[in-house]
Every structure is written in structure tokens, then in C-alpha cells.
Amino acid sequence: MARQHSQIEEVERQVAEVGRVLQHLYAQLGELALSCGSPVMTKEAKSLYEDFSRCAAQSGKVKSRLAKFQDIKASFKRNSNRLKELSSEKKERNEFLKLLYSRIGVIVWEEAESGVLSDRILLKIPEIQAMQEESSVLSSARDDADRRYQSAHFLLKIPMKVNVRMKNRRLKFHTGKYGEFFIRIGRTVATQNLISSLNSTKRSLFNKEHTELLKIINEIDEEAAMISEQIRYSHHRLEQEGINGSLARKISDIESELRESDKARNHAAILYGKYISAMIDPSELEEHFPGMTGCYHQIIEQQELKTELLGSIKRLSIEKKIEELVLLLQQDEDHIAHIELSIGQLNRQIEEIRKTMASKKEQIGLLQQQLGKVLLIGDNDGKP
């Protein structure tokens, strides 16, 4: 009996799985029928077809809206990521540009120190002479203070050492401004098209590098401007749709709506497909709607399998019931045997009790005789 019970559970599981497959096939057949026109034109089929068509149209509209907003969201993400990449690329190129300006500025400084700097360049950055003169003055002052410190009496070294440190700090503060100064004068030379006026043999290389970097930065700016325009256009599309809040929340709402519309569409497709599978003429199907034939035959196979499985459940249920009744009969026979055994024991007990009763009756008779004799003797003793 336990075997049949487990077998029934397994077959019921298979029946449930076949039921799910059938539901899927009914829906698939309904979708195929919708795409190629209704193959069954009864009144009921027409009603089911129209319901299904409405559900499919509604589902399609929601899906289209969802795709549109997902496309906008993807565009935002894609463009935002690209803007970050472009910003990083531009920052990197600007660092290269600053490095190039610094190298050019060093060359300008060296040529100015050597007295070979072009007057055209000097005219554009006259502050370089003042900067170099200040550097020379501060350096000379530091060196002079250091010489006096080295040659002074040891009693005078302490205040002189303080003076040397002060002069050295002033020089370091001044030279600390070289980095930005070199970049600034190098930028001036490059942006004023004065690189070719340098005496350095690297001027052609500097010119080429500067042109290429500016071209790349300009391309980055153009692409960033185009992407920013795309982002503005996406915002405009959202405004036209009346969306001013969270796009992610709107997409989530549409996804919920789509789940409901798809659920209604699937239910309508199942009803329509199930009706078609029951009413369609297979020969007509193969002749006029060959695209539906495969799905239809799969449905027939699954229906036959389901019928077979249900028959197995019925057979196993009957076998289980028979085993239950056989067990109950065995229990009844055991009960009867127990009762019969009890009856035999009770009959023997009755026989014993009857014997005991007969003995007691015999004793009563003897005692009554004795009592009669006693009474008779008593009466005779009382006579005169």
C-alpha cells in the first residue's frame, strides 16, 4: 500500500508537469494563430480571438513604452560613463600638455640665461628677466652670507648661521615658483606660435607634440559636447513624456504593468489555443496553417500522455483500495478468531459455573433435609 501511495504521488507530479507543458503549448498555439489569422471562425473562437488580440495589443504597447524608457536609461548610463572617460582622458592629456609647457619653459629659461632667447619671445614674456634677476640676487645674497659664515669667528657663527638659513629659505621659496612659472611661460610660447623661434633643436618635436595634444583635446571637447547634447535631448524626451521624477521608478512601474499585461495576454492565449486544439481539423491545419502543425501535434502527444498518466493514477488507486480492503478483511478474520477464542473460554467458564451451581443446589437440598429433620424432632419433643 505504501508502494502505491508513493507511485501515485510520483505520477501526480508528472501529471502536474504535463499540465504546465500543455499550458505553455496552448499559449504558443494561440500566439501562432494570432500571427497567421484565426484558423477557427466559430462565434466562440471569434470572441476568444478578439479578447486575445486586445490583450496582445495592450502588452505590445506597454512593452514598447518600456523599451523606450530603458533605451533612454541606457543612453544616460552610456553617455554618463563616456563623459567620465572623456574627462579622465582630457585630464591626462592636459597633464601631458602641462609637462610639455614645462619642458618648453625650461628651454626658454636656459636660452634667456645664455642670452640667446629670441626677442619675439622676450617681448611676450618680459617677466622672465625680472625673475632671473631676482634669482641671481637671492642666490648671490645666500652665497655671500654663507661665505661670511664660513670665515667668521666661532663666537659670531650663531647669528650668521641664522642669517644663512633665512637667505636660503628666501631662495627656496623663490625657486619653488619655478615649476608654475615654467609652465606659464611655456604655454605662452606655445599658444603664441613662438616655438619655432627657439634655438633648441627640439623645437620641431615640441611643435608637433603641441599640435597633436591640442588636436586630441579638441576632439575630446567636441565629443563631450555632442554627448552633452544627447543627454539634453534625453531629458527633453522625458519631459515630453511628463516624467520629472525618478526614471528608475518609472521603469519599475512599467515593468509591473508589463507583468500584469503579459499575464493577461498569456491567459487569453491559453484559452484561445486550448479551444483551437479541440476544434481544429488536423488536415485543414496542415493545408492552410503549416506553421501551427508542430505545436498542435505536441499538444496531442501531451494530452495522450496526460490521459495515460491519469489512467495509471486510477489503476494505482484501485490497487491501493483493494489492498486496504484485503487488510481490513484480514483484520476482521483476526477479530473473529479472537472472539471465537473468547467464546470458547466463556463457554468453559459457564460450564464450570453451572457445575458449581449444581453442587450448591445439591448442598442446599441436603441442608433443607437436615433442617426438616431438625424441625420434626423439635415438634415431637413438645408433645404431652
N, C-alpha and C positions, 0 to 999 in steps of 0.2 A: 504493500500500500504506500509506503514511503517512496518507493521507486516511481510509482505512477504519479505521485504528487510532485516530485522533482521534475519528472518528464513533462508534466502539464505546465509547470512554471516556465520551463525552457521553451516549449512550443508557444506559449502565450507571449514570451519575449520576442520570438521570431515573428509571430503574427503582428505584434506592435511595430516591429521594424518594417515588415512588408507594408503595413498601413502607412508609415511615413514615406516609404518609397512611392506608393500609389498616389499619395497627396502631391508629391513632387511631380510625378508624371502627369497627373491630371492638370496641374498648373502649367506644365510645359506644353501639353497638348492644347490647352486654352490659348496660350501665347502664340503657338504656331497657327492656330485657327484665326486668331485676330490679325496676324500678319498677312494671311493669304485670303481672307474673306471667310465668312461663315459657311461651313460645309453642310449645315443642317438649318433649314429655314422654317421650322415649326414656330408656332406662336411662343411657346416657352423658350425655345432656343433664341429667338429674336430678343425677348426680354432679357435673358441672361447675357446675350451678346452686347446689348446696349448698356447694361449695368457695368459689364467688364470694360467696355470702351470708355465710359466716363471715368472709371477708377484709373485706367491706364493713362488717360489724358491728364488727369489730376496729378498722378505720380510723375509723369513726364515733366509737367510744369515745375513741380517742386524740385525735381532733380536738376532741371535747367537753372533754376534760381540758385540752388546750392552750388552748382558748378561755377556759376558766375562769381559768387562771393568767395568761393575757395580760390578761384583764379586771381581775384583781387588780393586776397590774403597772401597767396604765394608770390604775387608780384611785389607786395610790400616787403615780404621777407627777403626775396631775392634782391630787390633794389637796395634795401637797407644793408644787407650783407655786402653788396657790391660797393656801396658808398663807404663802408668801413674799410674795405680792401683798398679802395682808391685813396682814402685819407691816409692809410698806412703807407701806400706806395708814394704818395706825394710827400709825406713827411720824410721818407727815406731819400727821395730824390732831392729834397731841399737840404738834407744833411750833406749829400754829395756836393750840392751846389755851394753850400757854406764852406765845405772843405776846399773846393776849387777856388772860391774867392779868397780864402785864407792863403792858399799857395800863391795866387797872383799877388796878394797884398805883400807877402814876404819878398817876392821878386821886386816889387815897386820900392819897398823899403831899402833893399840892398842896393838897387840902382841909384836911389836918392843918396844913400850914404857914399856911394862911389862917384857921384857927380855925373852919372851918365843918363839920368832919368830924362825922358822926353819933356820938352816944355809944354807940349799939348796935355800931357798927363799932369804935370806940375800945376798947370793952370786950373785943372779941375779939382785937384786936392792940395791946395796951398797949405793946409794944416799939417802936412807931413813935415815941413821944415821946422815948424814950431815944436812938433812932437819930438823930432830928432834933437833939436837944440836943447829942449828940456831934459831929454835922456842924457845928453852929453854933460849938461850942468850938474845933474844929480849924481851921475857916475863919477865925475871929477870930484865933487864935494865928498862923496863917500870914500874915494881913493885917498884924497888929501887927508881926511880925518883919520883914516887907517894908518897912513904913514906917520903922522904926528903921534898917534897912539903907540906905534911900534918903537919910535925913537925917544919917547918921553921917559922921565924918571919914574920909578915904580910908584912913588907917592902920588903922582899925577895921573897914573893909568886908569884909576877907577872912574873919575868923571869923564875922561876921554873915551873910555870904553862905552859909556852910556851914549856919548855923542855919536860914536861909530854906529852903534845899534840904531839910533834914531835916523841917521842918514841912510843906513841900509834899508830900514823899513820904508822910508820915502821912495827909495829907488824901486823896491819890490812892488810897492803899490802902483808906481808908475808903469813898470814893465808888465804888471798884471793886467793892464788895459790893452796890451799889445794884441791879444787874441781877437777881441772885438774890433779893434782898430784895423787890423789886417783884413778882416772880413769886410769891413765897411769900405776901405779904400779899394780892395779887390773888386767889390760889387760895382763901385763907381766906374772903375776902369773897364770892366766887362760890359756893363749896361750902356756905357757911353761909346762903345765900339772903339776902345783905345788899346785893346790887347795887341793889335798889330804894331803899335808904337813902342812896345817894349823891345829892349835889346836882347832879351833872353832867347835862346834857341828853342825854348819850349812854347813860344807864343802861338805857333800854329796848332800845337796839340791842345793848348788852353782854349783857343778859339773853337776848335772842333768839339771839345768836351762841353763847352758852354752852350754851343748851338744845339747839341743833341739833348742835353739836360733840359733846356728851355722848351724844346720841341716835345719831349716826353711829358713835362709838367703841363704844357698847354693841352696836350691830348687828354691827360687825366682830368683837367678842369672842364674840357668840353664834354667828356663822358659823364662826369659828375653832374654837370648842368642838365644834360639830357635825362639822366636818371631822376634828378630832382623834378624835372618837368613831368616825367612819368608818374612820380609819386603824387604830384599835384593833380594830375588827371585822375588817378585812382581815387583820391579824396573827393574830386568833383563827381565821379560816378556814384560814390557812396551818398553824397549829399542829394543827388538826383533820386536815389532810392529812399531818401528820408532817413538815413542812418547817421546819427550824430554821436551815438554811444559806442559801446564795445563791439567791434566786428566779430570777435571770437564768440561773444554771447549770441549775436545774431545768427552765426553759422550753427551754433549749438541748437538754437530754437528751430532752425530749418531742418537740421538733421533729425530732431524729434518729430517734426511734421512729416518728413520723408519716411521715417519708420512706420508711422501710422498709415500714410497713404500707400506704402508698399504692402503693408499688412492687408489693407482693404483690397488692393489690386490682386494680391496672391489668393485671397479668399474668393474673389469673384472669378479668377482664372480657374480655380479648383472646381467651383460649381459648374462653370461653363464646360471645362474639359471633361468632367465626370459625365455630364449629360451627353456630350458628343460621343464619348466612348461607348455609351449604352445605345445610342440611337443611330450611329453612322453605319452605312453599308460598307463593309470592307472593300468590296470590288469597286465601288464608287470612289472610295478614298484613294485607292491605288491608281485609279484612272485620272482623277481630277486634282488630287492633293497629295502627290507622292512624297512631299516633304514631311507629311504627318504620319506616314506609314510606319516608320521605325518606332516612333513613340507609341503609336496605337498598339503595335504588337507587343511591346514591352509591358503595356498596361494589361493586356490579355494574359500574358505569362504570369504577371504578379497576382492577378485575380485568381488564376487557376492555382497558383501556389498557396494563396490565402485560403481557398476552398479546401485544398488538401490538408493544410495545417489545422483548419477548424475541424475537419473530419477526424484528424488524429486526436485532437482535444476531446471530441465526443467519444471516440473509441476508448481513450485512456480513462475518461470519466466513468464510462460504463464498467470497465475492468476494475476501476477503483471501487465503484459501488458494489460490484459482485464480491470483491474481496472483503469489503466491510460487512456485507450480509453473511458471507461464509463465516467470518469471525464471530458475528453475533449468534449464528446458529450453533457454532462450537461452544460459545459461552452458555447458550440455552441448554445444550446437551449436558454440559458440565453441571449446570444448575439443577437439572432434573436428576442426574445421578446423585448429586449431593442430597436432594430432597428425598429420593428413594432410600438412600442410606439412612437418613434421619428417620424415615417412616419405619424401617426395619427395627431400628433401635427403640423407637417409641412403642412398636408392637410388642417387642420383648419386655419393655418396661410395663406395659399394660398387663401382659400375661403374668408377670411377677406380682404386680399389684393385685390382680384377680386371685392369684394363689394366696396372697396374704389376706385378702378379704375373706376367702373361703375358710381359711384357718381361723380367722377371727370370728366368723359366723359359727363355726363348729364349737369354738370355745364359749361363745355366747350361749349356744344350745346346752352345753354341759353345765354351764353355770346356772342356767334357768332351771334345769332338772334338779340341781343341788338346792336351789332356792325353793323349789316346790316341796322337796323332801323336808327341808327345814321348816317350812310353814306348816306342813302336815303334822310334824312332830309337835310343834307348838300347840296346835289345836287339840290334839289328844291329851296333852298334859293338862289342859284346862278343863276337861270334863269331870263331873262329880262321880 
